[in-house]
Amino acid sequence: MDPLRLIAVDEDDLAILSAHCQDAVLKLGECQYRPQQKQFVMAINRFAWEKANPSLLASLFGGQTFERRRAALHFNRVEKVHQEGLASAPADTVLSLLAIRFSPTDAPSGHVTLVFAGGSTIRLDVECIEAQLSDLGAAWSTSFKPDHDKG
C-alpha cells in the first residue's frame, strides 16, 4: 500500500485527517512545539483504518490482522499551545488520540483541539487550518483493532 499523505486546509479536510488519525498512539515526548516556525509536530503510530475491513477469507478462518503505520502529523501557523490534563505527565506517557476538532474564533483563525482518551487535550491556537499527515515507512501488523463499543 502506498504511504498516506493528507493535507487539511479547512474543517472538512480536518475531519478526514481526524478519521485517519483516530486511535493513533504516541508518547507525550513525541509532541513538539516549534514557536519560531509556528509549527506543532507529532510522531504517531496510527491505526490504518483504511485497511481494517476484513477479507472474507480472514473472517471465515479468524486470521484477520490489522496494520499500524508510523506517521508524522504537523500543524502550521500555530500561535500558542495549551495542554489540559498533561501538565505533570512524564514524556513517556502514552496517549491515544481520539479526534481532532476545530473551533473557529475570528475566521479563519481558531482552535485545533487534539482529544485524547482519558480526557486530556492539546489545544493549538492557529491563524488558520494548515495541517499535514504523512506516513513515514512500512506498516506492521497487529491483531488488535480498537473497539469503541467496549464499556
Phi, psi and omega in degrees: 000138178291148177298142179279135176221116181233146175236137177240127178232001176209178184296323179295316177299318182296326177296321178293315178299318179300317180299322179285340179262353181303132179073015172294145176245148182201165173260143180306323179293349178269009175256131183220129174260128179246088187299324180296324180268356184055045182236144170237125187235141177225137169261125185231157169251098186271145173280130183277081181300330181293346178250009190274356178285121184291144174283159180300317180298315180294322178297319182291324186250007176066025183258022183294128171240155181239176183234148166236152180223140174285134183214160174248133177239121179223150181238134177255167178062037180270123181271317182213158176231132178236131176252139176234126180081011183232002188306315182257010181286136177289161183300333182271011176297128179271129180245147175243115183282123180263320184199160172237121185238156177234134174236113180291148173247280175244089189315135010270004181283165180172201181241126168263123181246125175266117185257126182248154174303144180091357175093358178280154180218158166235122181251129179253122173275116187239150174292324179194169177283122174208095185228157179215138174241128180223124172292142186256342184194198183291158177275159170232153185271151175217147178268358183257127176250130177304138183232112183270358180273347180285141181268000000 
